[in-house]
């Protein structure tokens, strides 16, 4: 009798958890602590926990990956246990009696201390403290989710932020005469037909890389208004993306225009498709391409919406509407696991010179991101790793005018390093539990003369033999820096907290011949999340 009563009580307590489980088609916000936990699990050699090369992850895909990881003895531990508790299988009955509308909210407080200036975002110049993050910022989010059944979900999330200074994710205008904004970052409808998922609306996207960072398609800037297609099989995954990005107005004061033309407005679009192949659970290969297309009329070549056609051929189709070529990139990536070691490599091609004549006049526009990690064979859950990222001098910007530069609202569509920069970083992490993580690292950062916001855009003709990183008459020296970082993270689904300290010693600040300068940045970010996301 007592056992029966205990079982009934356990089922009663568990029922609300299942009833409130996230819909399988919800895209997990990129700032969610689960991404850090999933990455940490993979660095322990748990290849089965890989979800996708394309973020945000669908909650249903996270559940499937965690279920697969349970059958791998190399994955068992506190990290997997914490994630399974956060993402239980959705076994709740879907009847018409319960409400299909759910409500969630989150409140975040961000405190920042800066000394001698700010070097974030990395693609910009080093700037005074007055242009860095405010000392205290409050962010509130309200999210409504409508469960349209197992194959349809609607999500809308409104947010308010008290001060958006130095926040590259904001596209909204200031609220009245304040320094804050209100707006939407998630507002989409997703539907599933067989193995195909279609999602339409506003959301943040990041392909390859980790977190918000990517060489290819990053979330370092504002959210996209996009149409997304996702098709997944046991060994293959196809992802296609089409979005509007910000208009660019070229004017004679900042850009090079034809004689007699004072101003030009270009409507711009971003497209991308990628294909991932998993020959085994320990190896993953991805190939794809992106395009930034500009038009003076608000029209789109439907061929760019076709995920089965190569953009290089679409660009030269005689039926193409509008004028000018698209800015195309191609990419290839590999992720592999061998015992305790994990490896990832990404290669971006913005432009590459094949014949000798082109190589004599034009530089290559490439990008790399390689990372290797090793799980230490000790009783404590820990790992060490090294990462190298490099963006060539004209990558993202080597176009004729600013309407084709690989940016959105002047923030990069690609890497946070921006063009003409590289960084190598070594790091170590230690997991005290499935939620408590400590990590520290040291990095060497170099930044050349070019910025993604430079106008007029420099013509790359004649720069094939320039040094790397590059210099100019106005920026005669390469900026170099040592950056050390240490952080403690409490990766809880309800009250996540992060404390991070970064110190930097920078020489030739902003590419000018100056003595070394010491900068520091401390951030404490804490949130309370109610049924969020």
C-alpha positions in Angstrom: 0.0 0.0 0.0 2.8 2.4 0.9 4.6 1.5 -2.3 1.5 2.2 -4.3 1.0 5.5 -2.6 4.6 6.5 -3.2 4.3 5.6 -6.9 1.1 7.6 -7.3 2.8 10.6 -5.7 5.8 10.3 -8.0 3.6 10.2 -11.0 1.7 13.2 -9.8 4.9 15.2 -9.4 6.2 14.1 -12.7 3.0 14.9 -14.6 3.5 18.7 -14.7 7.1 18.3 -16.0 5.9 16.2 -19.0 2.8 18.4 -19.6 5.1 21.4 -19.8 7.7 19.8 -22.0 8.8 22.0 -24.9 7.3 21.3 -28.3 9.7 19.2 -30.5 9.7 22.0 -33.2 10.7 24.8 -30.9 14.1 26.2 -31.8 16.3 26.4 -28.7 17.5 30.0 -28.3 21.3 30.3 -29.0 22.0 31.7 -25.5 20.5 28.7 -23.8 23.0 27.0 -21.4 22.2 23.6 -22.9 24.5 24.4 -25.9 27.5 24.7 -23.5 26.5 21.4 -21.9 26.1 19.6 -25.2 29.5 20.9 -26.4 31.1 19.8 -23.2 29.6 16.3 -23.6 31.0 16.0 -27.1 34.4 17.1 -25.8 34.3 14.1 -23.5 34.2 11.9 -26.6 30.4 11.4 -26.7 29.9 11.5 -30.5 26.3 10.2 -30.1 25.3 13.5 -28.5 25.9 15.5 -31.7 22.7 17.2 -32.7 23.5 19.3 -35.9 25.9 21.6 -37.6 23.0 24.1 -37.9 21.7 26.1 -35.0 19.2 26.7 -33.3 18.6 23.1 -32.5 15.1 21.8 -32.6 14.1 20.5 -29.2 13.0 17.2 -30.7 16.5 16.7 -32.3 18.1 17.3 -28.9 15.9 14.6 -27.3 16.8 12.1 -30.0 20.5 12.8 -29.6 20.4 12.4 -25.8 18.4 9.2 -26.1 21.1 7.8 -28.5 23.8 8.9 -26.1 22.3 6.9 -23.3 23.2 3.7 -25.2 26.9 4.7 -25.4 28.9 3.9 -22.3 31.3 6.7 -23.1 28.5 9.3 -22.7 27.2 8.2 -19.3 27.9 10.8 -16.5 26.7 13.9 -14.8 26.5 16.0 -18.0 24.2 13.5 -19.7 22.1 13.2 -16.6 21.6 16.9 -16.3 20.6 17.2 -20.0 18.2 14.3 -19.8 16.5 15.9 -16.8 16.2 19.2 -18.7 14.9 17.5 -21.9 12.7 14.5 -21.0 10.8 12.6 -23.6 7.5 14.3 -24.4 5.0 11.5 -23.4 2.2 13.7 -22.4 -1.1 12.9 -24.2 -2.2 15.6 -26.7 -5.9 16.0 -26.0 -8.2 18.9 -26.7 -9.1 19.4 -23.0 -5.8 21.0 -22.1 -4.8 24.5 -23.1 -2.5 24.6 -26.2 -1.2 28.0 -25.3 1.7 28.2 -22.9 3.4 31.2 -21.4 7.0 31.7 -20.4 9.1 34.6 -19.2 12.8 35.5 -18.4 14.5 38.3 -16.7 18.2 38.9 -17.1 20.5 41.3 -15.2 23.9 42.0 -16.8 26.6 43.9 -14.9 29.8 44.9 -16.7 33.0 46.5 -15.5 35.5 47.9 -18.0 39.0 49.2 -17.5 40.8 51.5 -20.0 38.3 50.8 -22.8 36.6 47.9 -24.6 37.8 45.5 -27.4 34.4 43.9 -28.0 33.0 43.3 -30.5 36.2 42.0 -32.0 35.5 43.2 -35.5 35.4 46.8 -34.4 38.2 49.2 -33.1 39.3 49.3 -29.5 37.1 52.1 -28.1 36.8 54.1 -24.8 34.9 52.7 -21.9 32.0 55.2 -22.6 31.3 53.2 -25.8 31.4 49.8 -24.2 28.6 47.9 -22.4 26.7 50.0 -19.7 27.5 49.1 -16.1 24.0 47.6 -15.6 21.5 46.3 -18.2 18.2 44.7 -17.6 16.5 42.5 -20.2 13.0 41.1 -20.0 11.4 38.5 -22.3 7.8 37.2 -22.6 7.2 34.2 -24.8 3.9 32.7 -26.0 3.9 29.2 -27.6 0.9 27.7 -29.3 0.9 23.9 -29.7 -0.9 23.2 -32.9 -0.4 19.4 -32.4 2.7 17.3 -32.9 3.5 18.8 -36.3 2.8 22.6 -35.8 4.0 25.2 -33.4 3.7 29.0 -33.2 6.2 31.0 -31.1 6.4 34.7 -30.4 8.7 36.4 -28.0 8.7 40.1 -27.1 11.7 41.6 -25.3 12.7 44.8 -23.7 16.2 46.0 -22.9 17.1 49.0 -20.8 20.3 50.1 -22.6 21.5 48.7 -26.0 24.8 50.5 -26.2 27.4 48.2 -27.7 24.9 45.4 -28.3 25.3 44.2 -31.9 22.1 42.0 -31.8 19.7 45.0 -31.9 18.0 46.1 -35.0 15.2 48.1 -33.4 15.1 51.9 -33.0 15.4 53.4 -29.5 12.1 53.4 -27.5 10.9 57.0 -27.4 13.8 59.1 -26.1 15.4 56.4 -24.0 18.5 54.3 -24.5 16.5 51.1 -24.5 14.4 49.2 -27.0 11.4 46.9 -27.2 11.0 44.4 -30.0 10.9 40.8 -31.2 13.8 38.3 -31.7 11.8 35.1 -32.0 8.5 35.1 -33.9 7.9 32.1 -36.2 5.7 29.3 -37.2 7.1 25.8 -37.8 5.4 22.9 -39.4 6.5 19.3 -40.0 5.5 17.2 -43.0 7.0 13.8 -42.9 10.8 14.4 -42.4 10.6 18.0 -43.7 10.4 20.9 -41.3 9.4 24.4 -42.6 9.8 27.4 -40.5 8.8 31.0 -41.3 9.5 34.1 -39.3 12.1 35.9 -37.2 14.9 34.0 -35.5 18.6 33.8 -35.0 20.6 31.4 -37.1 24.2 30.1 -36.8 25.7 27.4 -39.1 28.9 25.6 -38.2 31.1 27.0 -35.4 29.7 27.0 -31.9 27.4 29.2 -29.9 26.8 32.4 -31.8 30.1 32.3 -33.7 30.5 30.9 -37.3 32.6 31.6 -40.3 29.6 31.0 -42.5 26.4 32.2 -41.1 26.6 33.6 -37.6 24.3 35.1 -34.9 26.8 37.8 -34.1 24.3 40.4 -35.5 20.5 40.8 -35.4 18.0 38.1 -35.9 16.9 37.2 -39.4 13.5 37.4 -41.0 13.8 34.0 -42.8 12.3 31.0 -44.4 14.0 27.8 -43.3 13.8 24.2 -44.6 15.2 21.3 -42.7 15.2 17.7 -44.0 16.8 15.0 -41.8 17.5 11.3 -42.3 19.6 8.8 -40.4 22.8 9.7 -42.2 21.9 12.9 -44.1 20.7 16.4 -43.1 19.8 19.2 -45.5 19.3 22.8 -44.4 18.2 25.7 -46.6 17.8 29.3 -45.6 16.5 32.5 -47.3 16.2 35.8 -45.5 15.9 39.5 -46.0 18.8 41.5 -44.6 19.1 45.3 -44.2 18.9 47.7 -47.1 22.1 49.6 -48.0 22.0 53.2 -49.2 25.1 54.1 -51.1 25.9 57.8 -51.2 28.6 59.9 -52.8 30.0 61.0 -49.5 31.0 57.5 -48.4 30.9 55.4 -51.5 32.1 55.4 -55.1 29.1 56.0 -57.4 28.7 56.6 -61.2 29.1 60.2 -62.2 25.9 62.2 -61.6 24.4 59.6 -59.2 24.1 61.0 -55.6 22.5 58.0 -54.0 21.5 54.4 -54.6 19.3 52.1 -52.5 19.8 48.4 -52.7 17.5 45.8 -51.2 19.4 42.8 -50.0 18.8 39.1 -49.4 20.8 36.2 -47.9 20.6 32.6 -49.0 22.3 29.5 -47.9 22.0 25.7 -48.2 24.1 23.0 -46.6 24.3 19.2 -46.6 25.6 17.1 -43.8 26.6 13.4 -44.2 27.4 11.1 -41.3 29.1 7.9 -42.6 29.5 6.8 -38.9 28.4 8.2 -35.6 32.0 9.4 -35.0 32.5 11.3 -38.3 30.4 14.2 -39.8 31.0 16.0 -43.1 29.2 19.2 -44.2 29.3 21.1 -47.5 27.3 24.1 -48.6 27.3 27.7 -49.9 25.7 31.1 -49.2 24.8 34.1 -51.2 24.2 37.8 -50.5 22.1 39.2 -53.3 21.3 42.9 -53.9 18.5 44.3 -56.0 17.3 47.8 -56.6 13.7 46.5 -57.0 12.3 44.3 -54.2 12.4 41.1 -56.3 14.1 37.8 -55.8 15.3 35.2 -58.3 13.4 32.1 -57.3 16.3 30.0 -58.3 18.1 31.2 -55.2 15.3 29.6 -53.2 16.1 26.2 -54.7 18.3 24.2 -52.3 19.2 21.7 -55.1 20.8 24.2 -57.4 24.3 25.6 -57.1 24.4 29.4 -56.6 27.4 29.8 -58.9 25.3 28.7 -61.9 22.3 30.7 -60.7 24.4 33.9 -60.6 25.2 33.6 -64.3 21.7 32.6 -65.4 20.5 35.0 -68.2 17.1 35.2 -66.6 18.5 36.8 -63.5 16.6 40.0 -62.6 18.3 43.2 -61.4 21.9 44.1 -61.9 25.3 42.9 -60.5 26.7 39.7 -59.2 25.9 38.1 -55.9 28.5 37.7 -53.2 29.0 33.9 -53.0 30.8 31.8 -50.5 31.3 28.0 -50.3 32.2 26.0 -47.2 33.3 22.6 -46.0 33.4 21.2 -42.5 34.4 18.0 -40.7 33.8 16.8 -37.1 35.4 13.6 -35.8 35.8 11.7 -32.6 38.5 9.2 -31.8 38.4 7.9 -28.2 39.0 10.9 -25.9 40.0 13.2 -28.7 37.6 15.4 -30.8 38.4 17.4 -33.9 36.5 20.0 -35.9 37.7 21.8 -39.0 35.9 24.4 -41.2 37.1 26.0 -44.5 35.3 29.0 -46.0 35.9 30.1 -49.6 34.8 33.7 -50.4 37.0 33.7 -53.5 39.9 31.7 -54.6 42.2 32.3 -57.6 42.8 29.3 -59.9 44.9 30.5 -62.8 48.2 32.3 -62.6 46.9 35.6 -64.1 44.3 36.0 -61.4 46.7 35.1 -58.7 49.0 37.9 -59.8 46.3 40.5 -59.4 43.8 39.3 -56.8 44.3 37.8 -53.3 42.5 34.8 -52.1 39.5 35.4 -49.7 39.5 32.4 -47.4 38.7 31.5 -43.8 39.7 28.7 -41.4 38.5 27.4 -38.1 40.2 24.3 -36.6 39.9 23.0 -33.1 41.1 19.9 -31.2 40.2 18.9 -27.7 41.2 16.0 -25.4 39.2 14.7 -22.4 41.7 14.1 -19.6 41.8 10.5 -18.2 41.3 11.6 -14.6 38.5 11.2 -12.1 37.3 14.8 -12.7 35.3 15.6 -15.8 37.7 17.9 -17.7 39.3 18.6 -21.0 42.0 20.7 -22.7 41.9 22.1 -26.2 43.3 24.5 -28.8 41.5 26.5 -31.5 42.8 28.6 -34.4 40.7 30.9 -36.5 41.9 33.0 -39.5 40.0 35.3 -41.8 42.0 36.6 -44.8 42.4 40.3 -45.4 39.6 40.7 -48.0 37.3 37.9 -46.9 33.7 39.2 -46.5 34.6 42.7 -47.9 36.4 42.1 -51.2 33.5 43.4 -53.4 33.0 46.5 -55.5 30.6 48.3 -53.1 29.2 48.1 -49.6 25.9 46.6 -50.8 27.7 43.3 -51.4 29.7 43.2 -48.2 28.9 40.2 -46.0 27.2 42.1 -43.3 23.7 42.8 -41.8 23.1 46.2 -40.1 26.9 46.7 -40.3 27.4 43.5 -38.2 29.1 40.5 -39.8 27.1 37.7 -41.2 30.3 35.6 -40.6 33.0 35.5 -38.0 33.2 37.8 -35.0 36.9 38.4 -35.9 35.9 40.2 -39.1 38.3 40.4 -42.1 42.0 40.6 -41.8 42.3 38.9 -38.4 43.3 35.7 -36.7 43.3 34.2 -33.2 44.8 31.1 -31.6 43.5 30.1 -28.2 44.3 27.3 -25.7 41.9 26.5 -23.0 41.0 24.0 -20.2 37.6 23.3 -18.7 36.5 21.5 -15.6 33.0 20.3 -14.7 32.3 20.2 -11.0 28.8 18.8 -11.8 26.5 18.6 -14.8 25.7 22.3 -14.3 28.8 23.9 -12.8 31.6 24.6 -15.3 34.9 26.4 -14.9 37.0 27.4 -17.9 40.1 29.4 -18.6 42.2 30.2 -21.6 44.8 32.3 -23.2 44.7 33.7 -26.7 47.0 35.5 -29.2 45.0 37.9 -31.4 46.1 39.8 -34.5 44.1 42.4 -36.3 45.1 44.0 -39.6 44.0 47.3 -41.2 40.6 46.3 -42.6 37.2 46.5 -41.0 33.9 45.1 -42.3 32.4 48.6 -41.9 35.0 50.4 -44.1 33.5 52.7 -46.7 34.3 53.1 -49.5 35.0 49.5 -49.9 38.6 48.9 -51.0 39.1 47.3 -54.4 41.2 44.1 -53.9 42.8 44.4 -57.4 46.6 44.7 -57.0 46.7 43.4 -53.4 47.7 39.8 -54.2 51.1 40.1 -52.6 50.2 42.1 -49.5 51.4 40.8 -46.1 49.0 39.2 -43.7 47.6 40.8 -41.6 47.6 43.8 -43.9 48.4 47.4 -43.3 47.6 50.7 -45.0 48.9 54.3 -45.0 46.2 55.3 -42.4 46.7 52.1 -40.4 50.4 51.4 -40.7 50.9 48.7 -38.0 49.3 45.3 -37.1 47.4 45.4 -33.8 48.5 42.5 -31.6 47.2 41.3 -28.3 47.4 38.7 -25.6 44.0 37.9 -24.0 43.4 35.8 -20.9 40.0 34.7 -19.7 38.5 32.8 -16.8 34.9 32.1 -16.1 32.5 30.2 -13.8 29.1 29.1 -15.2 26.1 27.8 -13.4 24.2 26.2 -16.4 20.8 25.8 -14.9 17.6 25.8 -17.0 15.9 28.1 -14.5 18.6 30.3 -12.9 21.7 30.4 -15.2 24.6 32.5 -13.9 27.9 33.4 -15.6 30.8 35.3 -14.2 33.7 36.0 -16.7 36.9 38.0 -16.4 39.0 38.9 -19.5 42.3 40.8 -19.5 44.1 42.0 -22.6 47.4 43.5 -23.4 47.2 45.2 -26.8 50.0 46.8 -28.8 49.6 49.1 -31.8 46.0 49.9 -30.7 43.8 50.4 -33.7 46.8 49.8 -36.0 48.6 52.9 -34.8 52.2 52.8 -33.4 51.4 53.1 -29.7 52.8 51.5 -26.5 51.1 48.5 -25.1 47.8 49.1 -23.3 46.2 47.0 -20.7 42.4 46.5 -20.7 40.1 44.4 -18.6 36.4 43.4 -18.8 34.4 41.7 -16.1 30.8 40.5 -16.6 28.2 39.0 -14.4 25.1 37.7 -16.1 22.2 36.2 -14.1 18.7 35.2 -15.3 15.5 33.8 -13.9 13.5 31.8 -16.4 9.9 30.8 -15.8 8.8 28.0 -18.2 11.3 29.4 -20.7 11.9 28.7 -23.5 
